[in-house]
Amino acid sequence: MIARSTSAVRRGAAALLAIVLGVSAGALGCKSPGAPSDAGAVALSPVPAPAGLIAEAFLPTPDATWAKARALVGGSAALLPSSAGALAASLLGLPITVASEIDGGVPVLGAAVEAADGARPRAALGLHVKDGGRFVDQLTRGERARFRAKPDAATAIALLEPLQGASPVALGVLGNYLLVAETPGDLISLGPYVARTMPQAQVPKEDLAVEIPRAALEGPVLKAARSAWDKARGPDGAPRATAVPLGPMIESALAMLGDLERARLTLVLDENAHLRVSGTPKAGGGPASKASADLAVGDVKPLLELPADALVGILVRDRAATRAESVPRLVDALAGLVEGDLPAAERERLGAAIRAASDARGDWFAGGLRFDGAGPTAFVRAAVGDRAKLEASIQDLLGTAELPPFKAALQREGLRVSAGKAALPLLDGDVRRVRFERTAAASAPAGAGGAPARKGPQGGKGGPAAQGASLPPSSIELLYLVRDDGLFASVGNDPGAGLRSLIGALQGERLGEVPSMKTALAPLGSDIAFALVVEPLRLVASRLGQPGAGDTAPVVIAAGAAPESAGSPAAFWARADVAATAIRELARLGGAF
């Protein structure tokens, strides 16, 4: 038990050190007349930025930020050192006697550059010490000396080499900064910029700030994002089935990423944690400028009108023109699911159905997820522009499942799709049903060791999670209803209850009446293009068969575009807000492993 607790504390210390030292945080800036001075240090003039600079880091108040982080995490964090200096000394293998020499009231600085060989970026941090010469003496002189100082003639950095064993990182002192890097080479190449130039930068107001320049965004950052997306695609370049709905959106995001002038990331800690990212498009009317001007934004009202028992809620806004531009990419993605090339006639029919549905629906849709004792149910509500056209286009889309290439693809996956009317009393409108059934060929052929399809109540729709081990249900139903006030759909364990709940929320209990959700979503404003809210603790409890249990601790992720103002270009923004209760519970669960 003691060993487990110690291990958890060490992991917590390592994770929180990343927050305190801010490897990925930073700020570009202009010279600040209020920048701290290095008392007792030789004046060191600024040096040019290193080649391949991709980010600058700035942590204005290490001790204050560390105190906030400990308070947010709670629990085992109380066992960690109370000051940023003591934490740094412990994790860097320095004697605790020098912890008081690390100045927790002066910003921690950091810089990262792209590695020449395409490996992970190289970085260096600078922690301010009260007197650089005295700090070196305390580590290298006397009977308790643990290091020897080896001056680097080119940079004047006093490299600190351990007298015994090996240090996990490279350490050095330049002026009044303790420099930390992975290797001595990184320390020498990046340390002078961190210790001589970055102290002149304007201090940001946030607890943590990162500034990413244009060269990084259109180079290594875009390359890394593109690589991650490529891994989600099939071997022939078409997205896997699970990535098809996201394909057009991700491709657009990648195009915008490479067209940003700069990006900034910040972290603010108070009773909760608030992460912000913003990006400014390049001049010249490129993809990012066009996207910021065309982005559909609005308030969070459709999300607040979801049922009150939703544990996950999502809102997406888009314009008709944007949807139209995405149709060819979506057709290509769906065509990639079939073997060989999709014939021109089938491709045209698929494109026409998608295009008609895109034109007929409105500029937003909102969805959610609820759990009951038997399992999850998802629901979606979308704005409707042309009801008759939307109803017809949905029928056309369902009809494409009968086209030979798609029918063959479904058969290979062991699936069969059927559609028809559904009887759902007391609902105003014509409810339609789409059923996805797993056939005998779903996994293994009959008699070859394959498990039989699981049957439950209501004619094989699958039973409660407690009944069915890990097998999926033998069939899943989607119910939908098109009315003038929206397209309503539900799928999952009980789509009938989901559909009733979704429509009933317009007049009854809704998400906006749940105090914790209302408080979490209220700050989003009216520039939202995307919003996601999750109750992670209640969601986990539901997955464990305890629906209704778990503390309320919303996590909100949102994105949008701030309009142009006072000559400033429109800027993209994204944010994540995490409740303290969720942070504490995640830290507690992490310590159990």
C-alpha positions as CSV (number, residue, x, y, z in Angstrom):
1,M,0.0,0.0,0.0
2,I,2.9,2.4,0.9
3,A,4.6,1.5,-2.4
4,R,1.5,2.2,-4.4
5,S,0.9,5.5,-2.7
6,T,4.6,6.5,-3.2
7,S,4.3,5.6,-6.9
8,A,1.1,7.6,-7.3
9,V,2.7,10.6,-5.7
10,R,5.7,10.4,-8.0
11,R,3.5,10.2,-11.0
12,G,1.5,13.1,-9.8
13,A,4.7,15.1,-9.2
14,A,5.9,14.3,-12.7
15,A,2.6,15.3,-14.3
16,L,2.3,18.5,-12.3
17,L,6.0,19.4,-13.1
18,A,4.9,19.7,-16.7
19,I,2.4,22.3,-15.7
20,V,4.7,24.2,-13.4
21,L,7.8,24.2,-15.7
22,G,5.6,24.6,-18.8
23,V,7.4,22.6,-21.4
24,S,4.7,23.4,-23.9
25,A,3.8,26.9,-22.6
26,G,5.2,30.2,-23.7
27,A,4.8,33.7,-25.0
28,L,6.4,35.8,-27.7
29,G,6.5,39.4,-26.6
30,C,7.8,42.9,-26.8
31,K,10.3,44.3,-24.3
32,S,8.7,45.0,-21.0
33,P,10.0,47.8,-18.7
34,G,8.8,45.7,-15.8
35,A,10.8,42.6,-16.6
36,P,12.7,41.2,-13.5
37,S,16.4,42.0,-13.2
38,D,19.1,39.4,-12.4
39,A,20.7,40.9,-9.3
40,G,24.4,40.1,-9.0
41,A,24.6,38.6,-12.5
42,V,26.7,39.9,-15.3
43,A,24.6,41.8,-17.9
44,L,24.0,39.4,-20.8
45,S,22.8,40.9,-24.1
46,P,20.0,39.2,-26.0
47,V,20.8,36.7,-28.7
48,P,18.9,35.8,-31.9
49,A,16.2,33.1,-31.8
50,P,17.5,29.6,-32.6
51,A,16.8,28.1,-36.0
52,G,13.6,26.1,-36.2
53,L,12.0,27.8,-33.2
54,I,8.5,26.4,-32.8
55,A,7.3,27.6,-29.4
56,E,8.3,29.9,-26.5
57,A,7.2,29.1,-23.0
58,F,6.3,31.4,-20.1
59,L,5.1,30.5,-16.6
60,P,4.8,33.9,-14.8
61,T,4.4,32.8,-11.2
62,P,5.7,29.3,-10.5
63,D,4.9,29.2,-6.8
64,A,1.4,30.6,-7.2
65,T,0.6,28.3,-10.1
66,W,2.0,25.3,-8.2
67,A,-0.2,26.2,-5.2
68,K,-3.3,26.3,-7.5
69,A,-2.4,23.0,-9.1
70,R,-2.0,21.3,-5.8
71,A,-5.3,22.7,-4.6
72,L,-7.1,21.5,-7.8
73,V,-5.7,18.0,-7.6
74,G,-6.1,17.6,-3.9
75,G,-5.6,14.2,-2.3
76,S,-2.1,12.9,-2.8
77,A,-0.9,16.2,-4.1
78,A,-0.8,17.4,-0.5
79,L,2.2,15.1,0.0
80,L,4.1,16.9,-2.7
81,P,6.6,19.7,-2.0
82,S,4.8,23.0,-1.1
83,S,7.0,25.2,-3.4
84,A,7.9,25.0,-7.0
85,G,11.6,25.2,-6.1
86,A,11.3,22.2,-3.8
87,L,9.5,20.2,-6.4
88,A,12.0,21.1,-9.1
89,A,15.0,20.2,-6.8
90,S,13.4,16.8,-5.9
91,L,12.6,15.9,-9.5
92,L,15.9,17.2,-10.9
93,G,18.0,15.3,-8.4
94,L,19.3,18.4,-6.6
95,P,19.9,18.6,-2.9
96,I,16.9,20.0,-1.1
97,T,19.1,22.7,0.5
98,V,19.2,24.6,-2.8
99,A,15.4,24.6,-3.2
100,S,15.2,28.0,-1.5
101,E,17.6,29.4,-4.1
102,I,15.1,28.8,-6.9
103,D,13.0,31.9,-7.1
104,G,9.3,30.9,-7.3
105,G,8.2,34.5,-7.9
106,V,10.1,35.0,-11.2
107,P,8.8,33.5,-14.5
108,V,10.0,30.1,-15.7
109,L,10.9,30.3,-19.4
110,G,11.1,27.7,-22.1
111,A,11.8,27.3,-25.8
112,A,11.4,24.4,-28.2
113,V,12.9,23.9,-31.7
114,E,12.2,21.4,-34.4
115,A,14.6,18.5,-34.5
116,A,16.7,18.3,-37.7
117,D,16.1,14.6,-38.0
118,G,12.3,14.8,-37.7
119,A,12.3,13.4,-34.2
120,R,10.5,15.0,-31.3
121,P,11.2,18.7,-30.7
122,R,14.2,19.7,-28.6
123,A,13.5,22.0,-25.6
124,A,15.1,23.8,-22.8
125,L,13.8,25.5,-19.6
126,G,15.1,28.3,-17.5
127,L,14.3,28.5,-13.8
128,H,15.4,31.8,-12.1
129,V,17.7,31.5,-9.1
130,K,18.5,34.2,-6.7
131,D,22.2,34.2,-7.4
132,G,23.7,32.1,-10.1
133,G,27.3,32.1,-8.7
134,R,26.1,31.1,-5.2
135,F,23.9,28.4,-6.7
136,V,26.8,26.8,-8.5
137,D,29.0,27.0,-5.4
138,Q,26.4,25.2,-3.3
139,L,26.3,22.4,-5.8
140,T,30.0,22.0,-6.5
141,R,31.9,23.0,-3.4
142,G,32.4,21.5,0.0
143,E,32.1,18.0,1.4
144,R,28.5,17.6,0.2
145,A,29.2,18.6,-3.4
146,R,27.3,16.5,-5.9
147,F,28.3,18.2,-9.1
148,R,31.3,19.7,-10.8
149,A,31.1,22.8,-13.0
150,K,32.4,22.6,-16.5
151,P,32.3,26.0,-18.3
152,D,31.3,26.0,-21.9
153,A,33.6,28.6,-23.6
154,A,31.2,29.5,-26.4
155,T,28.1,30.2,-24.3
156,A,29.5,30.8,-20.8
157,I,27.1,28.2,-19.4
158,A,28.4,26.4,-16.4
159,L,27.5,22.8,-17.2
160,L,26.7,20.8,-14.1
161,E,28.1,17.2,-14.3
162,P,27.2,14.7,-11.5
163,L,30.2,13.5,-9.5
164,Q,28.6,10.0,-9.3
165,G,26.2,8.3,-11.6
166,A,24.3,10.0,-14.4
167,S,21.8,12.8,-14.3
168,P,18.4,12.2,-16.0
169,V,18.7,15.6,-17.6
170,A,21.3,18.1,-18.6
171,L,21.8,21.0,-16.1
172,G,23.7,24.3,-16.4
173,V,23.7,27.8,-15.1
174,L,23.9,31.0,-17.1
175,G,23.5,34.3,-15.4
176,N,20.8,33.8,-12.8
177,Y,19.1,30.9,-14.6
178,L,19.2,27.2,-13.9
179,L,18.9,25.7,-17.4
180,V,17.3,22.2,-17.9
181,A,17.4,20.2,-21.2
182,E,17.4,16.6,-22.3
183,T,21.0,16.7,-23.5
184,P,24.0,19.0,-23.1
185,G,23.8,19.8,-26.8
186,D,20.2,21.1,-26.4
187,L,21.4,23.1,-23.3
188,I,24.1,24.8,-25.2
189,S,22.1,25.5,-28.4
190,L,18.9,26.7,-26.6
191,G,20.1,27.9,-23.2
192,P,21.4,31.3,-24.2
193,Y,18.2,32.3,-25.9
194,V,16.2,31.2,-22.8
195,A,18.4,33.0,-20.3
196,R,19.5,36.0,-22.3
197,T,16.6,36.9,-24.6
198,M,13.4,35.6,-23.1
199,P,13.7,37.5,-19.8
200,Q,13.0,40.6,-21.8
201,A,9.6,39.3,-23.0
202,Q,6.4,40.8,-21.8
203,V,4.9,38.8,-19.0
204,P,1.5,37.3,-19.8
205,K,-1.3,37.4,-17.3
206,E,-2.3,33.8,-17.5
207,D,-0.8,31.0,-15.3
208,L,0.7,29.4,-18.4
209,A,1.1,30.7,-22.0
210,V,2.4,29.3,-25.3
211,E,3.0,31.2,-28.5
212,I,3.5,29.3,-31.7
213,P,4.8,31.2,-34.7
214,R,3.8,30.8,-38.3
215,A,6.8,28.8,-39.4
216,A,5.9,26.1,-36.8
217,L,2.3,26.0,-37.7
218,E,2.9,25.5,-41.5
219,G,5.8,23.2,-40.8
220,P,6.2,20.7,-37.9
221,V,2.8,21.3,-36.3
222,L,0.9,20.7,-39.6
223,K,3.1,17.7,-40.3
224,A,2.3,16.1,-37.0
225,A,-1.4,16.7,-37.4
226,R,-1.3,15.4,-40.9
227,S,0.5,12.3,-39.7
228,A,-2.1,11.6,-37.0
229,W,-4.9,11.9,-39.5
230,D,-3.1,9.6,-42.0
231,K,-3.0,6.9,-39.3
232,A,-6.8,7.1,-39.1
233,R,-7.2,6.5,-42.8
234,G,-7.2,3.2,-44.6
235,P,-4.2,1.9,-46.5
236,D,-5.5,3.3,-49.8
237,G,-6.0,6.8,-48.3
238,A,-9.7,6.5,-47.6
239,P,-10.9,7.0,-44.0
240,R,-11.8,3.9,-42.1
241,A,-15.6,3.6,-41.4
242,T,-15.3,5.1,-37.9
243,A,-13.6,8.2,-39.3
244,V,-15.9,8.8,-42.3
245,P,-18.2,11.4,-40.6
246,L,-15.1,13.4,-39.5
247,G,-13.2,13.3,-42.8
248,P,-14.4,16.5,-44.4
249,M,-14.2,18.5,-41.1
250,I,-10.6,17.2,-40.4
251,E,-9.4,18.0,-43.9
252,S,-10.8,21.5,-43.6
253,A,-9.1,21.9,-40.3
254,L,-5.7,20.8,-41.6
255,A,-6.0,23.3,-44.5
256,M,-6.8,26.1,-42.0
257,L,-3.9,25.1,-39.7
258,G,-1.3,25.6,-42.4
259,D,-2.8,29.1,-43.1
260,L,-2.4,30.6,-39.6
261,E,-0.1,33.5,-38.9
262,R,0.3,32.5,-35.2
263,A,-1.4,30.5,-32.5
264,R,-1.5,30.9,-28.7
265,L,-2.3,28.5,-25.9
266,T,-3.0,29.5,-22.4
267,L,-4.0,27.9,-19.1
268,V,-5.7,29.5,-16.2
269,L,-6.2,27.8,-12.9
270,D,-8.8,28.9,-10.3
271,E,-11.5,26.7,-8.8
272,N,-11.4,24.9,-12.2
273,A,-9.0,24.5,-15.1
274,H,-9.4,26.6,-18.2
275,L,-7.4,25.9,-21.4
276,R,-7.6,28.4,-24.3
277,V,-6.2,28.2,-27.9
278,S,-6.5,31.0,-30.4
279,G,-5.3,31.3,-34.0
280,T,-4.9,34.3,-36.3
281,P,-5.3,33.7,-40.1
282,K,-2.6,34.9,-42.5
283,A,-3.4,37.9,-44.7
284,G,-4.3,37.3,-48.3
285,G,-7.6,35.5,-48.2
286,G,-6.3,31.9,-47.8
287,P,-8.2,28.9,-46.4
288,A,-8.1,30.2,-42.8
289,S,-9.3,33.7,-43.7
290,K,-12.1,32.3,-45.8
291,A,-13.1,29.8,-43.1
292,S,-13.2,32.4,-40.4
293,A,-15.5,34.6,-42.5
294,D,-17.7,31.7,-43.5
295,L,-17.9,30.0,-40.2
296,A,-21.4,29.6,-38.8
297,V,-21.5,30.8,-35.2
298,G,-24.3,31.3,-32.7
299,D,-25.2,30.7,-29.1
300,V,-25.5,27.5,-27.1
301,K,-29.4,27.4,-27.0
302,P,-29.9,24.2,-29.0
303,L,-27.5,22.4,-26.6
304,L,-29.4,23.7,-23.6
305,E,-32.6,22.3,-25.1
306,L,-31.4,18.7,-25.0
307,P,-33.0,16.3,-22.4
308,A,-31.9,17.0,-18.8
309,D,-30.6,13.4,-18.3
310,A,-28.0,13.8,-21.2
311,L,-24.6,12.9,-20.0
312,V,-23.0,14.0,-23.2
313,G,-24.2,16.9,-25.4
314,I,-22.8,18.2,-28.7
315,L,-23.6,21.2,-30.9
316,V,-22.3,21.8,-34.4
317,R,-23.1,24.8,-36.6
318,D,-22.3,25.1,-40.3
319,R,-23.5,27.0,-43.4
320,A,-25.1,25.6,-46.5
321,A,-22.2,26.7,-48.7
322,T,-19.7,24.9,-46.3
323,R,-21.8,21.7,-46.4
324,A,-21.9,21.9,-50.2
325,E,-18.1,22.1,-50.4
326,S,-17.9,19.0,-48.2
327,V,-20.2,16.8,-50.3
328,P,-17.5,15.6,-52.7
329,R,-15.1,14.7,-49.9
330,L,-17.9,12.8,-48.1
331,V,-18.8,10.9,-51.2
332,D,-15.2,10.0,-51.7
333,A,-15.0,8.8,-48.0
334,L,-18.1,6.6,-48.4
335,A,-17.0,5.3,-51.7
336,G,-13.8,4.2,-50.1
337,L,-15.8,1.7,-48.0
338,V,-16.6,-0.5,-51.0
339,E,-14.3,-2.8,-52.8
340,G,-12.9,-1.4,-56.1
341,D,-14.1,1.8,-57.7
342,L,-17.7,2.9,-57.1
343,P,-19.4,3.1,-60.6
344,A,-20.2,6.6,-61.8
345,A,-24.0,6.1,-61.7
346,E,-23.9,4.9,-58.1
347,R,-21.5,7.7,-57.2
348,E,-23.8,10.3,-58.7
349,R,-26.9,8.9,-56.9
350,L,-25.0,8.9,-53.6
351,G,-23.8,12.5,-54.2
352,A,-27.2,13.7,-55.1
353,A,-28.8,12.2,-52.0
354,I,-26.1,13.7,-49.7
355,R,-26.4,17.1,-51.5
356,A,-30.1,17.2,-51.2
357,A,-30.0,16.3,-47.5
358,S,-27.4,19.0,-47.0
359,D,-29.4,21.6,-48.7
360,A,-32.6,20.7,-46.9
361,R,-31.5,20.8,-43.3
362,G,-30.7,23.9,-41.3
363,D,-27.5,25.3,-40.0
364,W,-27.1,23.4,-36.8
365,F,-27.6,20.1,-35.1
366,A,-27.3,19.0,-31.5
367,G,-27.0,15.5,-30.1
368,G,-26.7,13.8,-26.8
369,L,-26.3,10.5,-25.0
370,R,-28.2,9.1,-22.0
371,F,-28.0,5.9,-20.0
372,D,-30.6,3.8,-18.2
373,G,-30.3,0.5,-16.5
374,A,-30.2,-1.4,-19.8
375,G,-27.6,0.7,-21.7
376,P,-27.0,3.8,-23.8
377,T,-29.3,5.7,-26.1
378,A,-28.1,8.5,-28.4
379,F,-30.3,11.2,-29.9
380,V,-30.0,14.1,-32.4
381,R,-32.0,17.1,-33.2
382,A,-31.3,19.2,-36.3
383,A,-32.7,22.4,-37.7
384,V,-34.8,21.9,-40.8
385,G,-34.9,24.3,-43.8
386,D,-37.1,22.4,-46.2
387,R,-39.1,19.6,-44.6
388,A,-40.4,17.9,-47.7
389,K,-37.0,17.9,-49.4
390,L,-35.3,16.6,-46.3
391,E,-37.8,13.7,-45.9
392,A,-37.3,12.7,-49.6
393,S,-33.5,13.0,-49.4
394,I,-33.3,10.7,-46.3
395,Q,-35.3,8.1,-48.2
396,D,-32.9,8.4,-51.1
397,L,-29.9,8.0,-48.7
398,L,-31.4,4.9,-47.2
399,G,-32.0,3.6,-50.7
400,T,-28.3,3.7,-51.5
401,A,-27.8,0.8,-49.0
402,E,-29.5,-1.4,-51.6
403,L,-27.0,-0.4,-54.3
404,P,-24.9,-3.5,-55.2
405,P,-21.5,-2.1,-54.0
406,F,-22.9,-0.9,-50.7
407,K,-25.0,-4.0,-50.2
408,A,-21.9,-6.2,-50.8
409,A,-19.9,-4.1,-48.3
410,L,-22.7,-4.5,-45.7
411,Q,-22.7,-8.3,-46.3
412,R,-19.0,-8.5,-45.8
413,E,-19.5,-6.8,-42.4
414,G,-22.3,-9.2,-41.6
415,L,-25.0,-6.5,-41.6
416,R,-28.4,-6.0,-43.1
417,V,-30.3,-2.7,-43.2
418,S,-34.1,-2.4,-43.5
419,A,-36.5,0.6,-43.1
420,G,-40.2,1.2,-42.5
421,K,-42.7,3.0,-40.4
422,A,-42.7,2.7,-36.6
423,A,-45.7,2.9,-34.2
424,L,-44.9,5.4,-31.5
425,P,-48.2,6.7,-30.0
426,L,-48.6,10.2,-28.7
427,L,-46.0,11.7,-30.9
428,D,-47.0,14.2,-33.5
429,G,-45.7,13.2,-36.9
430,D,-44.7,10.2,-39.0
431,V,-42.0,8.2,-37.1
432,R,-39.8,6.1,-39.3
433,R,-37.6,3.1,-38.3
434,V,-34.2,2.0,-39.7
435,R,-33.0,-1.4,-38.4
436,F,-29.4,-2.6,-38.6
437,E,-29.2,-6.4,-38.1
438,R,-26.2,-8.5,-37.6
439,T,-26.4,-11.7,-39.8
440,A,-24.9,-15.1,-39.1
441,A,-21.7,-14.0,-40.9
442,A,-21.1,-11.2,-38.4
443,S,-18.0,-12.8,-36.8
444,A,-17.4,-16.5,-37.4
445,P,-19.4,-18.9,-39.6
446,A,-22.0,-21.1,-37.9
447,G,-20.4,-24.2,-36.6
448,A,-16.9,-22.7,-36.7
449,G,-16.7,-21.6,-33.1
450,G,-18.6,-18.3,-33.6
451,A,-20.8,-17.3,-30.7
452,P,-24.5,-17.1,-31.6
453,A,-26.1,-13.7,-31.8
454,R,-27.2,-12.5,-28.4
455,K,-30.9,-12.2,-27.9
456,G,-32.7,-10.2,-25.3
457,P,-36.2,-8.8,-24.8
458,Q,-38.3,-7.2,-27.5
459,G,-37.5,-9.7,-30.2
460,G,-33.7,-9.8,-30.1
461,K,-32.8,-6.1,-29.6
462,G,-30.3,-7.0,-27.0
463,G,-30.7,-6.9,-23.3
464,P,-29.1,-5.1,-20.4
465,A,-25.4,-5.0,-20.1
466,A,-25.5,-7.4,-17.2
467,Q,-27.0,-10.1,-19.4
468,G,-24.9,-10.0,-22.5
469,A,-21.2,-10.2,-21.5
470,S,-19.2,-8.4,-24.2
471,L,-21.2,-9.3,-27.3
472,P,-23.0,-6.6,-29.3
473,P,-26.7,-6.7,-29.7
474,S,-28.0,-8.7,-32.6
475,S,-29.9,-5.6,-34.0
476,I,-30.0,-1.8,-33.4
477,E,-32.9,0.4,-34.3
478,L,-32.8,4.1,-35.3
479,L,-36.1,6.0,-35.1
480,Y,-36.5,9.4,-36.7
481,L,-39.2,12.0,-37.2
482,V,-39.1,15.1,-39.5
483,R,-41.2,18.1,-38.4
484,D,-41.2,21.8,-39.2
485,D,-39.5,22.5,-35.9
486,G,-36.7,20.0,-36.5
487,L,-35.4,16.6,-37.5
488,F,-35.4,14.3,-34.4
489,A,-33.7,10.9,-34.3
490,S,-32.6,8.4,-31.7
491,V,-30.6,5.2,-31.7
492,G,-29.4,2.7,-29.1
493,N,-30.9,0.6,-26.3
494,D,-34.3,2.3,-26.2
495,P,-34.7,4.7,-29.2
496,G,-38.4,5.1,-28.5
497,A,-37.7,6.5,-25.1
498,G,-34.8,8.6,-26.5
499,L,-37.1,10.1,-29.2
500,R,-39.8,10.9,-26.7
501,S,-37.3,12.5,-24.3
502,L,-35.7,14.6,-27.1
503,I,-39.1,16.0,-28.2
504,G,-40.4,16.3,-24.7
505,A,-37.4,18.4,-23.6
506,L,-38.6,21.3,-25.8
507,Q,-41.5,21.8,-23.3
508,G,-40.2,19.9,-20.2
509,E,-37.0,19.1,-18.4
510,R,-34.0,20.2,-20.4
511,L,-30.2,20.4,-20.0
512,G,-30.4,24.2,-19.4
513,E,-32.3,23.6,-16.2
514,V,-29.6,21.5,-14.7
515,P,-27.6,24.0,-12.5
516,S,-24.1,22.6,-13.1
517,M,-24.7,22.4,-16.9
518,K,-26.1,25.9,-17.1
519,T,-23.2,27.3,-15.2
520,A,-20.6,25.4,-17.3
521,L,-22.1,26.4,-20.6
522,A,-23.1,30.0,-19.8
523,P,-19.6,31.5,-20.5
524,L,-19.5,30.3,-24.1
525,G,-21.1,33.4,-25.5
526,S,-22.5,33.7,-29.1
527,D,-19.5,32.9,-31.3
528,I,-19.8,29.1,-31.0
529,A,-19.4,26.8,-34.0
530,F,-18.8,23.7,-32.0
531,A,-19.5,22.8,-28.4
532,L,-19.2,19.5,-26.4
533,V,-20.2,19.0,-22.8
534,V,-19.5,15.7,-20.9
535,E,-20.3,14.6,-17.4
536,P,-17.3,12.1,-17.1
537,L,-17.9,10.9,-13.6
538,R,-21.6,10.2,-14.1
539,L,-20.8,8.7,-17.5
540,V,-18.3,6.3,-15.9
541,A,-20.8,5.3,-13.2
542,S,-23.4,4.6,-15.9
543,R,-20.9,2.4,-17.9
544,L,-20.3,0.5,-14.6
545,G,-24.0,-0.2,-14.3
546,Q,-24.8,2.6,-11.9
547,P,-26.9,5.1,-13.8
548,G,-27.7,8.2,-11.9
549,A,-24.6,7.8,-9.6
550,G,-21.4,9.9,-9.7
551,D,-20.7,13.5,-8.9
552,T,-21.7,16.3,-11.4
553,A,-18.4,17.7,-12.8
554,P,-18.9,19.0,-16.4
555,V,-16.1,19.2,-18.9
556,V,-16.8,21.7,-21.7
557,I,-14.9,21.8,-25.0
558,A,-15.9,24.5,-27.6
559,A,-14.6,26.3,-30.7
560,G,-15.6,29.2,-32.8
561,A,-14.4,32.4,-34.4
562,A,-14.4,35.9,-32.8
563,P,-15.5,38.5,-35.3
564,E,-13.3,41.2,-36.7
565,S,-13.0,44.3,-34.5
566,A,-11.0,47.5,-34.4
567,G,-9.0,46.5,-37.4
568,S,-8.1,43.1,-35.9
569,P,-8.7,40.1,-38.1
570,A,-11.2,37.4,-37.2
571,A,-9.5,34.8,-35.0
572,F,-10.3,31.2,-34.3
573,W,-10.6,30.1,-30.7
574,A,-11.0,26.9,-28.8
575,R,-11.4,26.3,-25.1
576,A,-11.7,23.5,-22.6
577,D,-13.0,24.0,-19.1
578,V,-12.6,21.1,-16.6
579,A,-14.3,21.0,-13.3
580,A,-12.1,20.6,-10.2
581,T,-14.1,17.5,-9.1
582,A,-13.3,15.8,-12.4
583,I,-9.6,16.6,-12.0
584,R,-9.5,15.2,-8.5
585,E,-11.3,12.0,-9.4
586,L,-9.1,11.4,-12.4
587,A,-6.0,12.0,-10.3
588,R,-7.3,9.6,-7.7
589,L,-8.1,6.9,-10.3
590,G,-4.7,7.4,-11.9
591,G,-3.0,6.7,-8.5
592,A,-4.7,3.3,-8.3
593,F,-2.6,1.9,-11.1
